[in-house]
Amino acid sequence: MRRFHFALLTLISLVAQPLLAKTYYVGSCKTTPYSTIGAAVAAVPAGSTIEICPGTNAEQVTISQPLTLKGIVINNSSQAVIAVPSGGLATTSTLDLGTVAAQVEVTTGPVNITNITVDGTAGTTNCPSVDYIGVFYSSGSSGTVNEVETRNQNCSTASGPAFGIGIAAENGAGAVQSVTIENSDIHDNSGYGIYASSPDQTPPTLTTSIKSNYVTGFDTSICLFVPGSVTANTVVGGNVYGIFPNFESITVTGNTVISAWIGISVAWDDTVSDNTVTNAAYGINTYGTGTVTSNHISNSSLYGIDLMNGGATIENNIITKSSSAGIEFNCNSGTVSGNTINGAPTGFDEFPSASTGTNLFYNVATASTGCQ
C-alpha cells in the first residue's frame, strides 16, 4: 500500500510540474518564447515571471492574474517597449475617469511591472478617441511599478488631443488594495503624470506610495485622491499643480518641484515637509489644517506660501525671492513661526493682527501688511 501511495504522489508531482510558476519569455533573445506579451500573460501560471526581450511590442496588454512582467538586458540593451498597435486600443470602463483606453491594464494583484517602457506615440489612424493611460491598475488590483517609463500619452485627432495619463490606479468597494510607483520616469503626457482615486468609498479602499520618480504632467504631475505618501520625487511642470495631495493624512516629503503653477497644494490635514519648490507662481498653498514645515521655496512669481483658509501650521520654512509676498495670509489665521523670508516686496501680506510666533525677514521692504 505504501508503494502505491508513493507511486501516486510521484505521478501527481510529475503532472503538476508543468503548472508550477516559473520564468517565461517573450521575444527572440531566448529559446521557446511566446510571440507576444498578451499570449504569455494569458497562458502562464499565476505567480510566474514573464521576461521581455529588448524590442518593440505593438500590442495592448491586459493582466488578469498575479505575475511579474519584467524587461531584461540582452546585448547591451534593456529597452522592452509596449507601443500602441496599428489598429488602435480597445476601451475599458473606469470608476472615476469614464471610458478610457489603457495600453497596459491590470485587473488583479499582486502584479509587478519592472523595466518596461510604455510608449503612447500614435498617429491620426490609431490615436484613441477617448482619454488614454499608459499603465492602469483598475479596481481590485494591486502591485508595484518599478523602473518603468511611460511616455507620449499625448496624441491628437481632428477633434483635439486625447487627455493622456502616464500611470493611474483606482479601487472601488471591497478589500483595500495598495499600489506602489517607484523609480520610474513619467513624461510627455497631455494630462496627469500619476493619478490615483477611490471614488465613493469612505474610507478609501486604495493606498499609494509614490517615491523616487521623475514626473512631468501637462495638467498635474501627481494627483492623489487617496491616502498615502509622496516621497523623494522630482516633479517638473504642471499647468495647475505639481503635487496635489487631495485627501486626508497624505505625507509629502523630500520632493523637488520645479516650474509648476502651484508647486504643492495642501487640501486637508496633510503634512508637507522638507520639499524644495522653485519657479512656481505659488510655491505652496493650503486649503485646510495641514502642516507645512521646513520647506525651501524660491523664485515664486506670486507667493511663496498662500493660505486659502485658516488653521494651517506654517513653521521653519525658508522662502527666498517671492515677487509679491513671502506668505499671503488672505486675512486667515494660522500657526506661523520660525520662517525666514528673504527678498520679497512684502514679507507677510494681509496678515491678521495677532502673531503666533517669531519669524525672520531679510531684504524685505515691508515686513507685514494688515488686513483691510
C-alpha positions, 0 to 999 in steps of 0.5 A: 500500500505504501508503494502505491501511495508513493507511486501516486504522489510521484505521478501527481508531482510529475503532472503538476510540474508543468503548472508550477510558476516559473520564468517565461519569455517573450521575444527572440533573445531566448529559446521557446518564447511566446510571440507576444506579451498578451499570449504569455500573460494569458497562458502562464501560471499565476505567480510566474515571471514573464521576461521581455526581450529588448524590442518593440511590442505593438500590442495592448496588454491586459493582466488578469492574474498575479505575475511579474512582467519584467524587461531584461538586458540582452546585448547591451540593451534593456529597452522592452517597449509596449507601443500602441498597435496599428489598429488602435486600443480597445476601451475599458470602463473606469470608476472615476475617469469614464471610458478610457483606453489603457495600453497596459491594464491590470485587473488583479494583484499582486502584479509587478511591472519592472523595466518596461517602457510604455510608449503612447506615440500614435498617429491620426489612424490609431490615436484613441478617441477617448482619454488614454493611460499608459499603465492602469491598475483598475479596481481590485488590483494591486502591485508595484511599478518599478523602473518603468517609463511611460511616455507620449500619452499625448496624441491628437485627432481632428477633434483635439488631443486625447487627455493622456495619463502616464500611470493611474490606479483606482479601487472601488468597494471591497478589500483595500488594495495598495499600489506602489510607483517607484523609480520610474520616469513619467513624461510627455503626457497631455494630462496627469503624470500619476493619478490615483482615486477611490471614488465613493468609498469612505474610507478609501479602499486604495493606498499609494506610495509614490517615491523616487520618480521623475514626473512631468504632467501637462495638467498635474504631475501627481494627483492623489485622491487617496491616502498615502505618501509622496516621497523623494520625487522630482516633479517638473511642470504642471499647468495647475499643480505639481503635487496635489495631495487631495485627501486626508493624512497624505505625507509629502516629503523630500520632493523637488518641484520645479516650474509648476503653477502651484508647486504643492497644494495642501487640501486637508490635514496633510503634512508637507515637509522638507520639499524644495519648490522653485519657479512656481507662481505659488510655491505652496498653498493650503486649503485646510489644517495641514502642516507645512514645515521646513520647506525651501521655496524660491523664485515664486512669481506670486507667493511663496506660501498662500493660505486659502483658509485658516488653521494651517501650521506654517513653521521653519520654512525658508522662502527666498525671492517671492515677487509679491509676498513671502506668505499671503495670509488672505486675512486667515489665521494660522500657526506661523513661526520660525520662517525666514523670508528673504527678498520679497516686496512684502514679507507677510501680506494681509496678515491678521493682527495677532502673531503666533510666533517669531519669524525672520525677514531679510531684504524685505521692504515691508515686513507685514501688511494688515488686513483691510 
